[in-house]
Structures are given as structure tokens and as C-alpha cells.
Amino acid sequence: MREQSAYQQSLVMQLVASGLSQAGYATVATVMGLENVLDQVEGWRIDWGRERGRDPRLYWLRIFGRPGAPVWAWRFGGHHISLNNLIVADQLVSTTPCFIGADPAKSALLGGSLDPLGGIEDQARQLARTLSAPQLRQALLLS
């Protein structure tokens, strides 16, 4: 996205929003913005041979097929975000695989804190506490 005009970036974000709920889109936009916070946390020193180490515009859009065709797909991803959408007959039929992470997971804000994935993480922990020991061993990939 960093090589696109502001208008093109807006169109990409409109496409991203089309595959998410309002809460999902707000979470993705927040996670992208956390690149600025992570840059500060790391002391503004990360250098991977590009102009800026942490860059909230360092995300990519890939389109598979032709939009409007009977079957097409798009993928949006970058640091801590991976969205995949399959469209068949003008209907969104799959949004997997999907990953949204946050780094930093929590950040201080004036009068509170920013914890973009806190609510869903709490729900996952609550679900895990309902599982029997054998179910939990099967459900967890890593422990």
C-alpha cells in the first residue's frame, strides 16, 4: 500500500471492509496503526534495508481472477494481518484462512488502554476453561 496514492489506499480499505464486520474492520485498522506504536517501542531502530522498519502502509493486496467473474478471490496481508476472501456468484463464501494479531498487544492511552484483541482473547480463554483435560489437549496446538 505504501506505493499507492491515498485514493488507491482508500479503495483497498473499502475492499477490506467489505469482507469484515464493522468490529472486524475497526480491529484491522487499529492493528495496522499499531505499527507506529511498535516503532516507538523498538526505539525507532528497526532496519530491514528499507526506508522505514515499521510501516503501517506495508500491507499488500492480491486479487485472484477478475472481480465480477463467477469465481474470484482476494487476499490482504502484512504484519499481523492475513485475510483471504473467496467470492462465488457475487457472494462471499469463504473468509479463511484469517489471522489478526496485535503487537503490542496492549498500549497505554490517555485515560485507559488499547487492547484490540482483549475481548476475543477473553472469550477464547473462557471457552478453553469449559473443556475437559482430553478435549483441551486436542484443542491446543501448543501449550
Secondary structure as UniProt FT lines:
FT   TURN            2..3
FT   HELIX           6..18
FT   HELIX           22..41
FT   TURN            42..44
FT   TURN            56..57
FT   STRAND          59..64
FT   TURN            67..68
FT   STRAND          71..78
FT   TURN            79..80
FT   STRAND          81..88
FT   TURN            89..90
FT   STRAND          91..94
FT   STRAND          99..100
FT   STRAND          107..109
FT   TURN            110..111
FT   STRAND          112..114
FT   TURN            116..117
FT   HELIX           118..129
FT   HELIX           133..139
//
